[in-house]
Structure formats: C-alpha cells, structure tokens
C-alpha cells in the first residue's frame, strides 16, 4: 500500500507576504495544497494566482475577522 504526504499551507490570502511564500512553495512543488481565507484582505491576489496555476485549494472557513474590511 502506497503512502502519501500531503503538505497544506494555511491562511492563503491573509497578507501579501503569506501569499508570496505560498505561491513560491507551489512553484517549487514543495506543498500539495493551500487553504484560502476568504475574509482576509489579500484574498484577491491569492485567487488570481489560482486562476492561472492549477493548484489544489481548500477553504479556511471563518465567520468573523479582526479587520474592518
């Protein structure tokens, strides 16, 4: 029986530096997936990356946020 290691990066969309790190890790094939935080301020940048690069994305569900917007 084969075993697989899944490495997931959490909080994709939280801030530009987090997005940059996750995008770099995807580009280097060092992570398997990422969890996208929809309520965060840099989510559009993360979504744009996902539109052009085929990657496995899940949702990090949050119902509140400490940021106004």
Secondary structure, 3 states (H helix, E strand, C coil): CCCCCCCEEEEECCCHHHHHHHHHHHHCCCCCEEEECCCCCCHHHHHHHHHHCCCEEEECCCCCCCCCC
